[in-house]
Amino acid sequence: MALNLVKLCVGCDSIGELEQWIAERAALARRTGRVYEQLHTTRMVPKRVGELDGGSLFWVIRGQVACRQRLVAVRPFTDGDGIGRCHLVLDQGVVPVEPRPSRPFQGWRYLAGADAPPDLAARGAGLEAMPEDMRRDLAALGLL
């Protein structure tokens, strides 16, 4: 199984808000005649970049791993100040996953494929259609 990354989604309170942010950025790019590519810039380049092929970036929202986006590419670059950085190129589709608690941390963490929470759609029973706050509450009670 592919290796994944986990990162805090700072400034977002829900999966819907993240999706809205992506849609707004894509619309702005279209209006200005640019091809939109969703990039997330990090300071450090993952040392295990070769193992990330086929992996995803899992987003922690309000203290829970809530969704993921497929990693398309990892592009190291040097910024205007000569500092090495990295663009994580993400698929625009956001996939809700089974909510899982996560403590705050800085940067990103690796997540083995076997330890990654399953997609909600794979669990069936209409969990993906359930409101996000309800899924969050049920997960906190250990019922999901």
Backbone as ProteinMPNN parsed JSONL, in Angstrom:
{"seq_chain_A": "MALNLVKLCVGCDSIGELEQWIAERAALARRTGRVYEQLHTTRMVPKRVGELDGGSLFWVIRGQVACRQRLVAVRPFTDGDGIGRCHLVLDQGVVPVEPRPSRPFQGWRYLAGADAPPDLAARGAGLEAMPEDMRRDLAALGLL", "coords_chain_A": {"N_chain_A": [[0.836, -1.181, 0.0], [0.363, 2.295, -0.617], [2.211, 5.048, 0.765], [1.032, 7.708, 2.798], [0.305, 11.19, 3.55], [-0.381, 13.261, 6.404], [-1.983, 16.215, 7.359], [-2.681, 19.282, 9.066], [-5.622, 21.084, 8.43], [-5.618, 24.115, 8.379], [-7.629, 26.815, 9.28], [-9.949, 25.917, 8.127], [-13.204, 24.778, 8.825], [-14.784, 22.694, 8.1], [-15.412, 19.945, 5.818], [-16.897, 20.777, 3.656], [-16.269, 23.507, 3.591], [-13.575, 23.395, 2.852], [-13.863, 22.265, 0.29], [-15.278, 24.351, -0.923], [-13.361, 26.405, -0.86], [-11.458, 25.31, -2.626], [-12.984, 25.24, -4.995], [-13.461, 27.999, -5.367], [-10.86, 28.961, -5.823], [-10.24, 27.558, -8.172], [-12.179, 28.622, -9.905], [-11.365, 31.315, -9.987], [-8.908, 31.018, -11.282], [-9.796, 30.08, -13.792], [-11.246, 32.352, -14.656], [-9.193, 34.159, -15.01], [-7.84, 33.039, -17.055], [-5.993, 31.024, -16.576], [-4.629, 27.729, -16.138], [-5.857, 25.676, -13.653], [-4.193, 24.331, -10.896], [-4.117, 22.524, -8.045], [-2.177, 23.374, -5.412], [-0.297, 22.719, -2.523], [1.828, 24.277, -0.409], [4.759, 23.36, 1.27], [7.322, 23.544, 3.77], [9.292, 21.627, 4.041], [10.667, 18.94, 2.12], [9.269, 15.787, 1.616], [11.126, 13.054, 2.784], [10.652, 10.474, 2.094], [9.626, 10.439, -0.463], [9.443, 8.799, -2.75], [7.857, 6.695, -1.909], [5.365, 7.771, -1.769], [3.93, 7.626, -4.077], [0.858, 7.201, -5.521], [-0.392, 7.704, -3.176], [-2.197, 9.67, -0.673], [-3.124, 12.937, 0.614], [-4.134, 13.365, 3.77], [-6.503, 15.269, 5.463], [-6.692, 16.973, 8.532], [-9.347, 18.175, 10.254], [-10.741, 20.302, 12.552], [-9.759, 18.733, 14.721], [-10.044, 16.092, 13.873], [-9.187, 13.505, 11.593], [-10.526, 13.958, 8.549], [-10.933, 13.948, 5.762], [-9.597, 13.249, 2.47], [-7.216, 13.944, -0.143], [-6.051, 12.946, -3.275], [-2.601, 12.558, -3.88], [-0.936, 14.014, -6.504], [1.545, 14.816, -7.426], [4.872, 15.55, -6.187], [6.694, 18.343, -5.838], [9.736, 19.662, -5.44], [11.146, 22.925, -4.867], [12.897, 26.086, -5.074], [12.375, 28.999, -3.317], [11.903, 32.613, -3.798], [13.592, 33.711, -1.886], [15.653, 31.965, -1.742], [15.16, 29.711, -0.262], [14.596, 26.298, 0.247], [11.684, 24.626, -0.698], [8.505, 22.919, -1.03], [6.056, 21.851, -3.318], [3.033, 20.275, -2.9], [1.165, 18.618, -5.103], [-2.204, 18.347, -5.637], [-5.084, 16.313, -6.295], [-8.206, 17.691, -7.244], [-10.52, 16.627, -6.203], [-12.237, 15.934, -3.203], [-12.311, 13.509, -0.765], [-14.398, 12.221, 1.614], [-13.526, 10.635, 4.689], [-13.646, 7.981, 7.143], [-14.207, 9.451, 10.214], [-11.534, 10.229, 12.429], [-9.916, 10.731, 15.495], [-7.363, 13.229, 16.02], [-4.459, 14.601, 17.34], [-3.169, 17.971, 17.657], [-0.434, 19.019, 15.574], [2.724, 20.049, 14.155], [3.585, 20.87, 10.79], [3.68, 18.068, 8.626], [2.749, 14.606, 8.755], [3.716, 11.187, 8.248], [1.599, 8.561, 7.049], [0.883, 5.3, 7.096], [-0.434, 3.184, 4.531], [-1.959, 1.008, 5.451], [-2.816, 1.938, 7.884], [-4.463, 4.027, 7.342], [-7.573, 5.815, 7.497], [-10.653, 4.392, 6.316], [-12.418, 5.221, 3.253], [-15.535, 6.936, 3.395], [-17.522, 6.25, 1.564], [-16.888, 3.623, 0.986], [-17.69, 2.299, 3.236], [-20.394, 2.196, 3.042], [-23.954, 2.255, 3.706], [-24.89, 4.863, 3.481], [-23.322, 6.781, 4.778], [-21.779, 8.852, 3.767], [-23.6, 10.729, 2.919], [-24.593, 11.689, 5.259], [-24.811, 14.46, 7.519], [-21.837, 16.328, 8.181], [-21.232, 17.242, 10.821], [-22.8, 15.513, 12.343], [-21.619, 13.042, 11.759], [-19.145, 13.517, 12.914], [-19.836, 13.794, 15.637], [-20.926, 11.234, 16.173], [-18.658, 9.677, 15.727], [-17.054, 10.602, 17.808], [-18.439, 9.551, 19.943], [-17.909, 6.93, 19.613], [-19.515, 5.469, 17.953], [-19.351, 5.285, 15.283]], "CA_chain_A": [[0.0, 0.0, 0.0], [1.094, 3.548, -0.727], [2.381, 5.878, 1.938], [0.223, 8.922, 2.748], [0.674, 12.286, 4.444], [-1.465, 13.849, 7.206], [-1.692, 17.632, 7.585], [-3.778, 20.067, 9.611], [-6.278, 21.976, 7.468], [-5.744, 25.324, 9.186], [-8.562, 27.806, 8.769], [-11.167, 25.271, 7.629], [-14.005, 24.161, 9.885], [-15.559, 21.56, 7.586], [-15.041, 19.456, 4.495], [-17.567, 21.665, 2.712], [-15.503, 24.746, 3.498], [-12.391, 23.071, 2.051], [-14.327, 22.121, -1.098], [-15.632, 25.69, -1.397], [-12.101, 27.103, -1.082], [-10.879, 24.755, -3.856], [-13.826, 25.689, -6.108], [-13.225, 29.431, -5.571], [-9.535, 29.122, -6.431], [-10.329, 27.059, -9.544], [-12.969, 29.598, -10.661], [-10.508, 32.475, -10.196], [-7.93, 30.656, -12.315], [-10.508, 30.056, -15.081], [-11.569, 33.73, -15.038], [-7.962, 34.845, -15.421], [-7.262, 32.318, -18.186], [-4.924, 30.107, -16.16], [-4.983, 26.353, -15.824], [-5.779, 25.541, -12.195], [-3.533, 23.175, -10.323], [-4.154, 22.743, -6.61], [-0.87, 23.193, -4.792], [-0.128, 23.038, -1.11], [3.259, 24.512, -0.234], [5.331, 22.999, 2.559], [8.715, 23.959, 3.908], [10.18, 20.471, 3.919], [10.372, 17.928, 1.105], [9.239, 14.466, 2.247], [12.294, 12.223, 2.487], [10.157, 9.198, 1.55], [8.788, 10.862, -1.584], [9.24, 7.67, -3.655], [6.805, 5.823, -1.378], [4.085, 8.484, -1.796], [3.269, 7.394, -5.363], [-0.442, 6.564, -5.314], [-0.886, 8.041, -1.839], [-3.095, 10.811, -0.504], [-2.923, 13.858, 1.726], [-5.292, 13.312, 4.661], [-6.673, 16.549, 6.142], [-7.253, 17.008, 9.884], [-10.239, 19.328, 10.39], [-11.333, 20.382, 13.895], [-9.3, 17.664, 15.598], [-10.291, 14.752, 13.347], [-8.879, 13.221, 10.193], [-11.88, 14.048, 8.01], [-11.028, 13.722, 4.32], [-8.299, 13.089, 1.806], [-7.067, 14.29, -1.544], [-4.997, 12.142, -3.878], [-1.365, 13.263, -4.239], [-0.63, 13.857, -7.92], [2.998, 14.966, -7.577], [5.609, 16.276, -5.159], [7.649, 19.143, -6.599], [10.624, 20.539, -4.679], [11.547, 24.15, -5.554], [13.547, 27.084, -4.24], [11.592, 30.236, -3.406], [12.64, 33.823, -4.127], [14.593, 33.992, -0.857], [16.652, 30.905, -1.768], [14.797, 28.669, 0.701], [14.004, 25.11, -0.357], [10.293, 24.354, -0.326], [7.927, 21.806, -1.772], [4.642, 21.904, -3.682], [2.284, 19.03, -2.981], [0.136, 18.799, -6.121], [-3.332, 17.537, -5.185], [-6.296, 16.173, -7.088], [-9.193, 18.614, -6.688], [-11.59, 15.89, -5.532], [-12.088, 15.716, -1.764], [-12.986, 12.258, -0.421], [-14.595, 12.077, 3.057], [-13.085, 9.361, 5.262], [-14.179, 7.711, 8.478], [-13.562, 10.392, 11.145], [-10.604, 9.651, 13.394], [-9.307, 11.822, 16.265], [-5.956, 13.523, 15.793], [-3.952, 15.715, 18.142], [-2.475, 18.98, 16.848], [0.995, 18.82, 15.314], [3.251, 20.982, 13.165], [4.041, 20.263, 9.548], [2.9, 16.916, 8.191], [3.193, 13.308, 9.267], [3.468, 10.053, 7.362], [0.525, 7.663, 7.438], [0.95, 4.072, 6.296], [-1.694, 2.844, 3.876], [-2.728, 0.087, 6.294], [-3.338, 2.693, 9.03], [-5.309, 5.123, 6.866], [-9.006, 5.573, 7.673], [-11.32, 4.051, 5.053], [-13.352, 6.183, 2.672], [-16.911, 6.746, 3.866], [-18.293, 5.562, 0.526], [-16.582, 2.192, 1.069], [-18.409, 1.754, 4.395], [-21.794, 2.037, 2.672], [-24.982, 2.697, 4.655], [-25.204, 6.267, 3.314], [-22.576, 7.626, 5.705], [-21.264, 10.028, 3.077], [-24.697, 11.7, 2.825], [-24.883, 12.177, 6.613], [-24.134, 15.738, 7.797], [-20.501, 16.162, 8.742], [-21.268, 17.4, 12.28], [-23.365, 14.291, 12.922], [-20.566, 12.008, 11.664], [-18.12, 13.874, 13.901], [-20.376, 13.478, 16.964], [-21.032, 9.783, 16.29], [-17.302, 9.141, 15.863], [-16.59, 10.933, 19.166], [-19.117, 8.633, 20.869], [-17.503, 5.572, 19.279], [-20.611, 4.791, 17.261], [-19.076, 5.26, 13.84]], "C_chain_A": [[0.881, 1.243, 0.0], [1.191, 4.251, 0.629], [1.584, 7.163, 1.736], [0.829, 9.976, 3.658], [-0.57, 12.734, 5.199], [-1.053, 15.278, 7.513], [-2.911, 18.302, 8.19], [-4.313, 20.991, 8.531], [-6.617, 23.258, 8.217], [-6.692, 26.3, 8.501], [-9.845, 27.233, 8.201], [-11.896, 24.619, 8.796], [-14.806, 22.962, 9.413], [-15.011, 21.136, 6.231], [-15.654, 20.362, 3.432], [-16.823, 22.97, 2.52], [-14.232, 24.535, 2.675], [-12.778, 22.957, 0.578], [-14.67, 23.482, -1.706], [-14.368, 26.492, -1.715], [-11.463, 26.634, -2.387], [-11.651, 25.264, -5.066], [-13.595, 27.175, -6.412], [-11.887, 29.677, -6.25], [-9.535, 28.66, -7.885], [-11.092, 28.046, -10.424], [-12.14, 30.849, -10.96], [-9.489, 32.198, -11.298], [-8.594, 30.649, -13.69], [-10.803, 31.475, -15.575], [-10.345, 34.483, -15.545], [-7.222, 34.092, -16.53], [-6.12, 31.387, -17.839], [-5.481, 28.702, -15.963], [-4.821, 26.188, -14.313], [-5.119, 24.231, -11.806], [-3.514, 23.42, -8.82], [-2.814, 22.371, -5.999], [-0.97, 23.513, -3.314], [1.372, 23.13, -0.886], [3.685, 24.137, 1.179], [6.791, 23.435, 2.579], [9.673, 22.806, 3.628], [9.72, 19.543, 2.799], [10.336, 16.577, 1.813], [10.44, 13.625, 1.82], [11.884, 10.9, 1.837], [9.256, 9.44, 0.342], [8.505, 9.708, -2.556], [8.122, 6.746, -3.211], [5.428, 6.475, -1.437], [3.317, 8.274, -3.096], [1.978, 6.606, -5.157], [-1.057, 6.875, -3.97], [-1.778, 9.275, -1.852], [-2.592, 11.72, 0.609], [-4.214, 13.835, 2.528], [-5.333, 14.616, 5.448], [-7.301, 16.348, 7.511], [-8.047, 18.306, 10.002], [-10.911, 19.246, 11.754], [-11.01, 19.141, 14.741], [-9.571, 16.252, 15.124], [-9.791, 14.646, 11.91], [-10.244, 13.087, 9.518], [-11.988, 13.697, 6.533], [-9.625, 13.563, 3.749], [-8.385, 13.615, 0.38], [-5.89, 13.493, -2.084], [-3.802, 13.031, -4.226], [-1.049, 12.969, -5.703], [0.881, 13.913, -8.139], [3.564, 15.687, -6.359], [6.732, 16.996, -5.895], [8.488, 20.044, -5.689], [10.966, 21.781, -5.517], [12.253, 25.056, -4.557], [12.787, 28.39, -4.416], [12.499, 31.433, -3.697], [13.712, 34.207, -3.127], [15.682, 32.924, -0.797], [16.39, 29.776, -0.789], [14.13, 27.508, -0.026], [12.608, 24.86, 0.192], [9.778, 23.231, -1.208], [6.46, 22.103, -2.08], [4.094, 20.485, -3.671], [1.157, 19.302, -3.97], [-0.971, 17.815, -5.799], [-4.426, 17.444, -6.242], [-7.358, 17.059, -6.438], [-10.325, 17.905, -5.95], [-11.28, 15.627, -4.068], [-12.936, 14.505, -1.391], [-13.155, 12.168, 1.096], [-14.155, 10.688, 3.523], [-13.745, 9.182, 6.622], [-13.472, 8.618, 9.477], [-12.704, 9.659, 12.177], [-9.938, 10.794, 14.155], [-7.823, 11.982, 15.944], [-5.559, 14.722, 16.644], [-3.264, 16.721, 17.22], [-0.989, 18.639, 16.694], [1.425, 19.857, 14.288], [3.69, 20.22, 11.934], [3.11, 19.167, 9.094], [3.499, 15.662, 8.8], [2.943, 12.255, 8.192], [2.343, 9.204, 7.93], [0.581, 6.446, 6.52], [-0.422, 3.748, 5.72], [-2.57, 1.945, 4.724], [-3.37, 0.804, 7.481], [-4.294, 3.81, 8.636], [-6.785, 4.804, 7.095], [-9.665, 5.278, 6.33], [-12.213, 5.188, 4.56], [-14.752, 5.889, 3.176], [-17.743, 5.981, 2.844], [-18.073, 4.051, 0.58], [-17.317, 1.525, 2.226], [-19.877, 1.509, 4.089], [-22.719, 2.686, 3.682], [-25.261, 4.202, 4.586], [-24.452, 7.212, 4.231], [-22.081, 8.912, 5.055], [-22.328, 11.125, 2.984], [-25.051, 12.301, 4.188], [-24.171, 13.512, 6.84], [-22.821, 15.521, 8.542], [-20.48, 16.293, 10.262], [-21.809, 16.151, 12.964], [-22.341, 13.153, 12.878], [-19.511, 12.252, 12.726], [-18.576, 13.488, 15.309], [-20.469, 11.965, 17.181], [-19.652, 9.143, 16.454], [-16.758, 9.402, 17.26], [-17.213, 10.017, 20.217], [-18.729, 7.18, 20.622], [-18.567, 4.784, 18.548], [-20.404, 4.703, 15.754], [-17.714, 4.676, 13.592]], "O_chain_A": [[1.987, 1.245, 0.539], [0.353, 4.06, 1.51], [1.477, 7.651, 0.611], [1.743, 9.698, 4.435], [-1.685, 12.605, 4.695], [0.093, 15.53, 7.884], [-4.044, 17.942, 7.873], [-3.541, 21.611, 7.799], [-7.756, 23.463, 8.637], [-6.574, 26.574, 7.306], [-10.744, 27.988, 7.829], [-11.277, 23.984, 9.651], [-15.44, 22.281, 10.219], [-14.255, 21.864, 5.588], [-15.011, 20.678, 2.43], [-16.753, 23.487, 1.405], [-13.853, 25.402, 1.887], [-12.088, 23.497, -0.287], [-14.38, 23.731, -2.876], [-14.315, 27.183, -2.732], [-10.98, 27.451, -3.171], [-11.047, 25.676, -6.056], [-13.538, 27.568, -7.577], [-11.79, 30.508, -7.153], [-8.908, 29.289, -8.738], [-10.699, 28.284, -11.566], [-12.207, 31.385, -12.067], [-9.241, 33.053, -12.148], [-8.021, 31.157, -14.654], [-10.635, 31.772, -16.757], [-10.459, 35.348, -16.413], [-6.109, 34.465, -16.9], [-5.352, 30.997, -18.719], [-6.661, 28.523, -15.658], [-3.773, 26.519, -13.758], [-5.452, 23.166, -12.326], [-2.956, 24.417, -8.364], [-2.376, 21.222, -6.058], [-1.645, 24.46, -2.91], [2.104, 22.173, -1.142], [3.058, 24.541, 2.159], [7.405, 23.662, 1.537], [10.739, 23.001, 3.044], [8.521, 19.386, 2.565], [11.273, 16.244, 2.54], [10.729, 13.504, 0.63], [12.671, 10.283, 1.119], [8.26, 8.745, 0.144], [7.418, 9.653, -3.13], [7.5, 6.082, -4.041], [4.423, 5.811, -1.183], [2.168, 8.7, -3.207], [2.006, 5.474, -4.674], [-2.132, 6.369, -3.647], [-2.069, 9.844, -2.904], [-1.757, 11.334, 1.427], [-5.267, 14.237, 2.032], [-4.33, 15.027, 6.03], [-8.305, 15.65, 7.65], [-7.495, 19.398, 9.867], [-11.566, 18.255, 12.077], [-11.89, 18.577, 15.393], [-9.359, 15.299, 15.875], [-9.948, 15.572, 11.114], [-11.029, 12.207, 9.871], [-13.024, 13.2, 6.092], [-8.621, 13.72, 4.443], [-9.459, 13.716, -0.212], [-4.855, 13.377, -1.427], [-3.962, 14.113, -4.791], [-0.911, 11.81, -6.093], [1.428, 13.152, -8.937], [2.842, 16.34, -5.607], [7.604, 16.368, -6.495], [8.004, 21.075, -5.22], [11.062, 21.693, -6.741], [12.212, 24.822, -3.349], [12.578, 28.839, -5.543], [13.714, 31.282, -3.825], [14.64, 34.941, -3.463], [16.538, 32.959, 0.087], [17.28, 28.973, -0.509], [13.21, 27.709, -0.819], [12.389, 24.881, 1.404], [10.51, 22.668, -2.021], [5.715, 22.551, -1.209], [4.621, 19.6, -4.345], [0.286, 20.13, -3.703], [-0.737, 16.611, -5.697], [-4.658, 18.393, -6.991], [-7.405, 17.168, -5.213], [-11.021, 18.53, -5.15], [-10.194, 15.156, -3.73], [-14.136, 14.474, -1.667], [-12.158, 12.051, 1.81], [-14.384, 9.692, 2.836], [-14.327, 10.116, 7.175], [-12.247, 8.562, 9.584], [-13.092, 8.623, 12.717], [-9.442, 11.734, 13.535], [-7.125, 11.014, 15.64], [-6.254, 15.739, 16.658], [-2.826, 16.364, 16.126], [-0.38, 18.044, 17.583], [0.587, 20.471, 13.628], [4.114, 19.068, 12.02], [1.889, 19.311, 9.165], [4.624, 15.673, 9.297], [2.071, 12.415, 7.338], [2.158, 9.135, 9.145], [0.353, 6.554, 5.315], [-1.447, 4.01, 6.35], [-3.792, 2.092, 4.725], [-4.364, 0.325, 8.025], [-4.872, 4.467, 9.502], [-7.209, 3.663, 6.913], [-9.277, 5.852, 5.313], [-12.696, 6.004, 5.344], [-15.119, 4.729, 3.364], [-18.577, 5.155, 3.215], [-18.977, 3.283, 0.253], [-17.542, 0.315, 2.201], [-20.539, 0.724, 4.768], [-22.305, 3.572, 4.43], [-25.813, 4.764, 5.532], [-24.897, 8.339, 4.446], [-21.976, 9.944, 5.718], [-21.999, 12.311, 2.972], [-25.74, 13.32, 4.253], [-23.035, 13.679, 6.397], [-22.71, 14.654, 9.409], [-19.78, 15.534, 10.931], [-21.338, 15.771, 14.036], [-22.21, 12.392, 13.837], [-19.035, 11.315, 13.366], [-17.802, 12.925, 16.083], [-20.127, 11.471, 18.255], [-19.488, 8.192, 17.218], [-16.087, 8.549, 17.84], [-16.603, 9.737, 21.249], [-19.176, 6.291, 21.347], [-18.524, 3.554, 18.527], [-21.212, 4.104, 15.044], [-17.29, 4.566, 12.442]]}, "name": "protein", "num_of_chains": 1, "seq": "MALNLVKLCVGCDSIGELEQWIAERAALARRTGRVYEQLHTTRMVPKRVGELDGGSLFWVIRGQVACRQRLVAVRPFTDGDGIGRCHLVLDQGVVPVEPRPSRPFQGWRYLAGADAPPDLAARGAGLEAMPEDMRRDLAALGLL"}
